[in-house]
Amino acid sequence: MIGFDELVRRFAGLERGELVRWVENRWVLPEEPGGETGKRWVFHEVDVARVELILHIRRELAVDDEAMSLVLGLLDQVYSLRRQMRRLCDALERQPPEVRDAIRRALPKAGGDGP
């Protein structure tokens, strides 16, 4: 976990007001110890990675604030679907071989016309 100032120093070109806006837009969700709002935010590793992602998208892809909410929302959906798929695959691997084989036979071929 790191504090607000340390996070701003970590990334060249990241401005304090910019990070505050990202938190206000709920693009980054730091912990607020004691329920206090403001610069007492504590950022976890996932928050740091999110800041790095936002910086990359803004700098490399020139995505503006209006589109950023959409981009981040879509990325969050992709990550959620990947977690769900991993859980499903893990559950399938715990099934008896005959069940796994039946499921594989029932699935459409990759790149097929199925959903």
MARBA-3410 file (N, C-alpha, C, O; in Angstrom, 1 decimal):
115
0.8,-1.2,0.0,0.0,0.0,0.0,0.9,1.2,0.0,1.9,1.3,0.6 ~ 0.4,2.2,-0.7,1.2,3.5,-0.8,0.2,4.6,-0.7,-1.0,4.5,-0.9 ~ 0.8,5.8,-0.3,0.0,7.0,-0.1,-0.2,7.8,-1.4,0.5,7.4,-2.4 ~ -1.0,8.8,-1.4,-1.3,9.6,-2.5,0.0,10.3,-3.1,0.3,10.1,-4.3 ~ 0.8,10.9,-2.2,2.0,11.6,-2.7,3.0,10.6,-3.4,3.6,10.9,-4.4
3.2,9.5,-2.7,4.1,8.5,-3.3,3.6,8.0,-4.6,4.4,7.8,-5.5 ~ 2.3,7.8,-4.8,1.8,7.4,-6.1,2.0,8.4,-7.2,2.4,8.1,-8.3 ~ 1.8,9.7,-6.8,2.0,10.8,-7.8,3.5,10.8,-8.2,3.8,11.0,-9.4 ~ 4.4,10.6,-7.2,5.8,10.6,-7.6,6.3,9.4,-8.4,7.2,9.5,-9.2 ~ 5.6,8.3,-8.3,5.9,7.1,-9.0,5.8,7.2,-10.5,6.6,6.6,-11.2
4.9,8.0,-11.0,4.6,8.1,-12.4,5.0,9.5,-12.9,4.3,10.5,-12.5 ~ 5.9,9.6,-13.8,6.3,10.9,-14.4,5.2,11.5,-15.1,4.5,10.8,-15.9 ~ 4.9,12.7,-14.9,3.8,13.4,-15.6,2.4,13.2,-15.0,1.5,13.9,-15.5 ~ 2.3,12.4,-14.0,1.0,12.3,-13.3,0.8,13.5,-12.3,1.6,13.7,-11.4 ~ -0.2,14.3,-12.6,-0.4,15.4,-11.7,-1.4,15.1,-10.6,-2.3,14.2,-10.8
-1.3,15.8,-9.5,-2.1,15.5,-8.3,-3.6,15.7,-8.7,-4.4,14.9,-8.4 ~ -3.9,16.8,-9.3,-5.3,17.1,-9.7,-5.9,16.0,-10.6,-7.1,15.7,-10.5 ~ -5.0,15.5,-11.5,-5.5,14.4,-12.4,-5.9,13.2,-11.6,-6.9,12.6,-11.9 ~ -5.0,12.8,-10.6,-5.3,11.6,-9.8,-6.6,11.8,-9.0,-7.4,10.9,-8.8 ~ -6.7,13.0,-8.4,-7.9,13.3,-7.7,-9.2,13.1,-8.6,-10.2,12.6,-8.1
-9.1,13.6,-9.8,-10.2,13.5,-10.7,-10.5,12.0,-11.0,-11.7,11.7,-11.1 ~ -9.5,11.2,-11.2,-9.7,9.8,-11.5,-10.4,9.1,-10.3,-11.2,8.2,-10.5 ~ -10.0,9.5,-9.1,-10.7,8.9,-7.9,-12.1,9.4,-7.9,-13.0,8.6,-7.6 ~ -12.3,10.7,-8.1,-13.7,11.2,-8.1,-14.6,10.6,-9.2,-15.8,10.4,-9.0 ~ -14.0,10.2,-10.3,-14.7,9.5,-11.4,-14.8,8.0,-11.2,-15.5,7.3,-11.9
-14.2,7.6,-10.1,-14.3,6.2,-9.7,-13.5,5.3,-10.6,-13.9,4.1,-10.8 ~ -12.5,5.8,-11.3,-11.7,5.0,-12.2,-10.7,4.3,-11.3,-10.2,3.2,-11.7 ~ -10.3,4.9,-10.2,-9.4,4.3,-9.2,-10.1,4.4,-7.9,-10.7,5.4,-7.6 ~ -10.0,3.2,-7.1,-10.8,3.2,-5.9,-9.9,2.9,-4.7,-9.8,1.8,-4.2 ~ -9.2,4.0,-4.2,-8.4,3.8,-3.0,-9.2,3.5,-1.8,-10.4,3.8,-1.7
-8.4,3.0,-0.8,-9.0,2.9,0.5,-9.0,4.2,1.2,-8.1,5.0,1.1 ~ -10.0,4.5,2.0,-10.1,5.7,2.8,-10.0,5.4,4.3,-11.1,5.2,4.9 ~ -8.8,5.3,4.9,-8.8,4.9,6.3,-9.6,5.8,7.2,-9.5,7.0,7.1 ~ -10.4,5.2,8.0,-11.2,6.0,9.0,-12.4,6.7,8.3,-13.0,7.5,8.9 ~ -12.6,6.3,7.0,-13.7,6.9,6.3,-13.5,8.4,5.8,-14.4,9.0,5.4
-12.2,8.8,6.0,-11.9,10.2,5.6,-11.7,10.3,4.1,-11.2,9.4,3.5 ~ -12.2,11.4,3.6,-12.1,11.6,2.1,-10.9,12.6,1.9,-10.7,13.5,2.7 ~ -10.2,12.4,0.8,-9.2,13.4,0.5,-7.8,12.7,0.3,-7.7,11.6,-0.2 ~ -6.8,13.5,0.6,-5.4,13.1,0.3,-4.9,12.0,1.3,-3.7,11.7,1.2 ~ -5.7,11.5,2.1,-5.3,10.4,3.0,-5.6,9.0,2.4,-5.5,8.0,3.1
-5.9,9.0,1.1,-6.2,7.8,0.4,-5.0,6.9,0.5,-3.8,7.3,0.5 ~ -5.3,5.6,0.5,-4.2,4.5,0.5,-4.5,3.7,-0.7,-5.6,3.2,-0.9 ~ -3.5,3.5,-1.5,-3.6,2.8,-2.8,-3.0,1.4,-2.7,-1.8,1.3,-2.3 ~ -3.7,0.4,-3.1,-3.2,-0.9,-3.1,-2.6,-1.2,-4.5,-2.7,-0.4,-5.4 ~ -2.0,-2.4,-4.6,-1.3,-2.8,-5.8,-2.2,-2.7,-7.0,-1.8,-2.3,-8.1
-3.5,-3.1,-6.8,-4.4,-3.1,-7.9,-4.7,-1.7,-8.4,-4.9,-1.4,-9.6 ~ -4.7,-0.7,-7.4,-4.9,0.7,-7.8,-3.7,1.3,-8.6,-3.9,2.0,-9.5 ~ -2.5,0.9,-8.1,-1.3,1.3,-8.8,-1.3,0.8,-10.3,-1.0,1.5,-11.2 ~ -1.7,-0.5,-10.4,-1.8,-1.0,-11.8,-2.9,-0.3,-12.6,-2.7,-0.1,-13.8 ~ -3.9,0.1,-12.0,-5.0,0.8,-12.7,-4.5,2.2,-13.1,-4.8,2.6,-14.3
-3.8,2.9,-12.3,-3.2,4.2,-12.6,-2.3,4.0,-13.8,-2.3,4.8,-14.8 ~ -1.5,3.0,-13.8,-0.5,2.8,-14.9,-1.3,2.5,-16.2,-0.9,3.0,-17.3 ~ -2.4,1.7,-16.1,-3.2,1.4,-17.3,-3.8,2.7,-17.8,-3.8,2.9,-19.0 ~ -4.4,3.5,-16.9,-5.0,4.7,-17.4,-4.0,5.7,-18.1,-4.3,6.2,-19.1 ~ -2.8,5.8,-17.5,-1.8,6.6,-18.1,-1.4,6.1,-19.5,-1.3,6.9,-20.4
-1.3,4.8,-19.6,-1.0,4.2,-20.9,-2.1,4.5,-21.9,-1.8,4.9,-23.0 ~ -3.3,4.3,-21.5,-4.4,4.5,-22.5,-4.5,6.0,-22.9,-4.7,6.3,-24.1 ~ -4.3,6.9,-21.9,-4.4,8.3,-22.2,-3.2,8.7,-23.1,-3.4,9.5,-24.1 ~ -2.0,8.2,-22.8,-0.8,8.7,-23.5,-0.6,8.0,-24.9,-0.4,8.7,-25.9 ~ -0.8,6.7,-24.9,-0.5,5.9,-26.1,-1.7,5.9,-27.1,-1.5,5.9,-28.3
-2.9,5.9,-26.5,-4.1,5.8,-27.4,-4.9,7.1,-27.5,-5.9,7.2,-28.2 ~ -4.4,8.1,-26.7,-5.0,9.5,-26.7,-6.6,9.4,-26.5,-7.3,10.1,-27.2 ~ -6.9,8.6,-25.5,-8.3,8.5,-25.1,-8.7,9.7,-24.1,-8.0,9.9,-23.1 ~ -9.7,10.4,-24.4,-10.1,11.5,-23.5,-11.0,11.0,-22.3,-11.3,9.9,-22.3 ~ -11.2,11.9,-21.4,-12.0,11.6,-20.2,-13.3,11.0,-20.5,-13.8,10.0,-19.8
-14.0,11.5,-21.5,-15.4,11.1,-21.8,-15.4,9.6,-22.3,-16.2,8.8,-21.8 ~ -14.4,9.3,-23.1,-14.3,7.9,-23.6,-13.7,7.0,-22.6,-13.9,5.8,-22.7 ~ -12.8,7.5,-21.7,-12.1,6.7,-20.7,-13.1,5.9,-19.9,-12.8,4.7,-19.6 ~ -14.2,6.5,-19.5,-15.2,5.7,-18.7,-15.7,4.5,-19.4,-15.8,3.4,-18.8 ~ -16.0,4.7,-20.7,-16.4,3.6,-21.5,-15.3,2.5,-21.7,-15.6,1.3,-21.5
-14.1,2.9,-22.0,-13.0,2.0,-22.1,-12.8,1.2,-20.9,-12.6,0.0,-20.9 ~ -12.7,1.9,-19.7,-12.4,1.2,-18.5,-13.6,0.3,-18.1,-13.4,-0.8,-17.6 ~ -14.8,0.7,-18.4,-16.0,-0.2,-18.1,-15.9,-1.5,-19.0,-16.2,-2.6,-18.5 ~ -15.5,-1.3,-20.2,-15.4,-2.5,-21.1,-14.3,-3.4,-20.6,-14.4,-4.7,-20.6 ~ -13.1,-2.8,-20.3,-12.0,-3.6,-19.8,-12.4,-4.4,-18.5,-12.1,-5.5,-18.3
-13.1,-3.7,-17.6,-13.6,-4.3,-16.4,-14.5,-5.5,-16.7,-14.4,-6.6,-16.0 ~ -15.3,-5.4,-17.7,-16.2,-6.5,-18.1,-15.4,-7.7,-18.6,-15.7,-8.8,-18.3 ~ -14.4,-7.4,-19.4,-13.5,-8.4,-20.0,-12.8,-9.2,-18.8,-12.8,-10.4,-18.8 ~ -12.2,-8.4,-17.9,-11.5,-9.0,-16.7,-12.5,-9.9,-15.9,-12.1,-11.0,-15.5 ~ -13.7,-9.4,-15.7,-14.7,-10.2,-15.0,-15.1,-11.5,-15.7,-15.2,-12.5,-15.1
-15.3,-11.4,-17.0,-15.6,-12.6,-17.8,-14.4,-13.6,-17.8,-14.6,-14.8,-17.7 ~ -13.2,-13.1,-17.8,-12.0,-14.0,-17.7,-12.0,-14.7,-16.4,-11.7,-15.9,-16.3 ~ -12.3,-14.0,-15.3,-12.3,-14.6,-13.9,-13.4,-15.7,-13.9,-13.2,-16.8,-13.4 ~ -14.6,-15.3,-14.4,-15.7,-16.3,-14.5,-15.3,-17.5,-15.3,-15.6,-18.7,-14.9 ~ -14.7,-17.3,-16.4,-14.3,-18.4,-17.3,-13.3,-19.3,-16.6,-13.3,-20.5,-16.7
-12.3,-18.7,-15.8,-11.3,-19.5,-15.1,-12.0,-20.3,-14.0,-11.7,-21.5,-13.9 ~ -13.0,-19.7,-13.3,-13.8,-20.5,-12.3,-14.5,-21.7,-13.0,-14.5,-22.8,-12.4 ~ -15.1,-21.4,-14.1,-15.8,-22.5,-14.8,-14.9,-23.6,-15.2,-15.2,-24.8,-15.1 ~ -13.7,-23.2,-15.8,-12.8,-24.2,-16.2,-12.3,-25.0,-15.0,-12.1,-26.3,-15.1 ~ -12.0,-24.4,-13.9,-11.6,-25.1,-12.7,-12.6,-26.1,-12.2,-12.3,-27.2,-11.8
-13.9,-25.6,-12.3,-15.0,-26.5,-11.9,-15.1,-27.7,-12.8,-15.3,-28.8,-12.3 ~ -14.9,-27.5,-14.1,-15.0,-28.6,-15.1,-13.9,-29.6,-14.8,-14.1,-30.8,-15.0 ~ -12.7,-29.1,-14.5,-11.6,-30.0,-14.3,-11.8,-30.9,-13.1,-11.1,-31.9,-13.0 ~ -12.6,-30.5,-12.2,-12.9,-31.3,-11.0,-14.0,-32.4,-11.2,-14.3,-33.2,-10.4 ~ -14.5,-32.4,-12.4,-15.6,-33.3,-12.8,-15.0,-34.6,-13.2,-13.8,-34.7,-13.7
-15.8,-35.7,-13.1,-15.3,-37.0,-13.6,-15.0,-36.9,-15.1,-15.6,-36.1,-15.8 ~ -14.1,-37.8,-15.6,-13.7,-37.7,-17.0,-14.9,-37.8,-18.0,-14.9,-37.2,-19.0 ~ -15.8,-38.7,-17.7,-17.0,-38.8,-18.6,-17.8,-37.6,-18.7,-18.4,-37.3,-19.8 ~ -17.9,-36.8,-17.6,-18.6,-35.5,-17.7,-17.8,-34.5,-18.5,-18.4,-33.8,-19.3 ~ -16.5,-34.4,-18.3,-15.7,-33.5,-19.1,-15.8,-33.9,-20.6,-15.9,-33.0,-21.4
-15.7,-35.2,-20.9,-15.8,-35.6,-22.3,-17.2,-35.2,-22.9,-17.2,-34.8,-24.0 ~ -18.2,-35.4,-22.1,-19.6,-35.1,-22.7,-19.7,-33.6,-22.9,-20.3,-33.1,-23.9 ~ -19.1,-32.8,-22.1,-19.2,-31.3,-22.2,-18.3,-30.9,-23.5,-18.8,-30.1,-24.3 ~ -17.2,-31.5,-23.6,-16.3,-31.2,-24.8,-17.1,-31.5,-26.1,-17.0,-30.8,-27.1 ~ -17.8,-32.7,-26.1,-18.5,-33.1,-27.3,-19.7,-32.1,-27.6,-20.1,-31.9,-28.7
-20.3,-31.6,-26.5,-21.4,-30.7,-26.7,-21.0,-29.3,-27.1,-21.9,-28.6,-27.7 ~ -19.8,-28.9,-26.9,-19.4,-27.5,-27.3,-19.2,-27.5,-28.8,-18.6,-28.4,-29.4 ~ -19.5,-26.3,-29.4,-19.2,-26.1,-30.8,-17.7,-26.0,-31.0,-17.0,-25.6,-30.1 ~ -17.3,-26.4,-32.2,-15.8,-26.2,-32.5,-15.4,-24.8,-32.4,-16.2,-23.9,-32.7 ~ -14.2,-24.5,-32.0,-13.7,-23.1,-31.9,-13.8,-22.5,-33.3,-13.4,-23.1,-34.3
-14.3,-21.3,-33.3,-14.5,-20.5,-34.6,-15.7,-21.0,-35.3,-15.9,-20.5,-36.4 ~ -16.5,-21.8,-34.7,-17.7,-22.3,-35.3,-18.8,-21.2,-35.3,-18.6,-20.1,-34.9 ~ -20.0,-21.7,-35.6,-21.2,-20.7,-35.7,-21.9,-20.6,-34.3,-22.9,-19.8,-34.2 ~ -21.5,-21.3,-33.3,-22.2,-21.3,-32.0,-22.0,-20.0,-31.3,-21.2,-19.1,-31.7 ~ -22.8,-19.8,-30.2,-22.8,-18.6,-29.5,-21.5,-18.3,-28.8,-21.3,-17.3,-28.1
END
